[in-house]
Amino acid sequence: MPNPSRPRAAVLTAAAVLLSSLVAGCGEDSRDEDLTAQKLRWKDCPAPAQSEGGGNAPSPLPDGDEWQCATMRAPLDWSEPDGDTIGVALIRARTSGPENRRIGSLLFNFGGPGGSGVTTLPAFGEDYATLRTRYDLVSFDPRGVGRSAGVRCENDQRLDAYFQQDMTPDDAAERRTLLDNTKEFNASCEKKSKKFLPHVRTTDAARDMDLMRQVLGDDELYYFGISYGTELGGVYAHLFPRNVGRAVFDAVVDPTLTPERSALGQAKGFQLALDNYAEDCASKTPDCPVGDTPRSVKDRIADLLKTLDGKPIPGVLPRELTQTAATNGIAQSLYSKDFWAYLTEGLDQAYDGDGRILMLLSDSMNGRNENGEYSNITAANVSVNCADDKPRYSVAQVERRLPEFRAASPLFGEFLAWGMVGCTDWAVPGAADHPDVSAAGSAPILVVGNTGDPATPYEGARKMAAALGEGVGVELTYEGQGHGAYDSGNRCVRAAVDGYLLNGKVPTAGTVCS
């Protein structure tokens, strides 16, 4: 969580690979033709670039169909639509149903900001098999991400050091080191990606999506946004309310919050998830080696982190598991209840002096693979957040707020509070205190909140539904754990989402699924 002012996507598939241990380029060009008339050249997908996370080319779909990739050209600067262009990387799976039943293309954004849709959609493709019966499934690398004019900052070696630093400074010297490292990271982004930094705002990505809608041949946008993807979808609906077809927001960002209030909300959300984990683990005694009561589980975790602050243990050699890396790894494991077993095992090993599992979880959060190579998820995450968020926070402001953050979460509060200085020295001014998602005139948008969500707390769904406007936001509640609801497999949630996207049936506002 290097810059947690907006929620980040959890790259769960990458973590699973670590624990078990695409397109055409994005060069710029000038042109004078209408970009809405461009024809996409769909081809079999190559292996993703390292900036997208690396790995193998996507496997064929269960029915034998191949994933296809293409590059869409979009204006570098939407205020100069006839100027230079960038390439936006796309991936799709053609509908599995008959053509006369096809609705259009269903566009996915899985969150971040900074997550590669080109790599994520194939990883979760089977989860959306029902939706594929009437849609082409489509995702993309938003601008600044992967091969869509991907932002570059520090190299792999510097990132290793960056993620090892102490993110909860205890004295003036540690504060100075944190600020110097942050300033150096931000300066490297400006040096390597200066031309792109002013053009990676969420409003720019939303305009790309409307161009995408037209190039894909749809009169309306059909959309499935998850985590930050809900903020992107809300901004799209604000800019183009009459172009919204059927849209679903899952793991919903609260669009009314400043970065400070968002970070505080995340502290409360991760603490709630930790409380739920501790209760679950303690209920399985003697199979829970962490503690025999919820209180003892949390106390032992806190003791471990306090010890690591001064005395790291071996992690993924030659790196050590620091307090920062351990906190990051614990946070990653709380994104999904399926990962609680990894957290238990990782903590058990850490008590014996082995930090490998917690470090692998941290690496997954940060986009690092087992070869020591990083995707550009951190560079993109920081770049989008800092371009979007107007507030810039000083050390004095953070220190004044520390008591409230500690009260919200003894474990994550300080970590998230100090993350607020991440944009202080950013080269590009932020756009606004928070996004505008008011969308009068839009078709209904289904907003799904999860009561146990750590990264996008449940309250955000209600705030998003209200901000979209009367008759637009339709709230549905899932009483569950983890980040998001649809991928939990809950039948009630699946039925509601599928019923709306496939048949246009809007659930009753206030529906609760457990």
GIDA-V780047 format. One record per helix or strand of 3 or more residues. SS is the DSSP state (a for helix, b for strand). FROM is the first residue (numbers start at 1). LEN is the number of residues. Records with the same first field share a line. If there is no record, write none. Layout:
SS=FROM-LEN ; FROM-LEN
This chain:
a=12-8 ; 35-3 ; 50-3 ; 78-3 ; 99-3 ; 117-16 ; 156-7 ; 172-26 ; 202-14 ; 228-12 ; 241-3 ; 259-24 ; 294-17 ; 323-11 ; 337-15 ; 356-11 ; 377-12 ; 395-14 ; 413-11 ; 459-10 ; 486-3 ; 491-13
b=68-8 ; 85-9 ; 104-6 ; 135-6 ; 221-6 ; 244-7 ; 445-8 ; 473-9 ; 511-3
